[in-house]
Amino acid sequence: MLIIPVKEGENIERALKKYKKKYDKTNVMKELRRRKEFVKPSVIDRQANIRAAYAQKMKSQEA
């Protein structure tokens, strides 16, 4: 649970902005999306290898 201290007379928009910023920092949505479905470790490794190969290919073309 997120607790946002609101000072007396503080604007509600400012409090909402603080809440959204704190919410983003906790990475709640990112974690929920990650846990939504299980991805096998072999699939994660394969994706990492594909990304690395792509990055290496782009670097070699650049030079």
Disulfide bonds with the S-S distance in Angstrom:
none
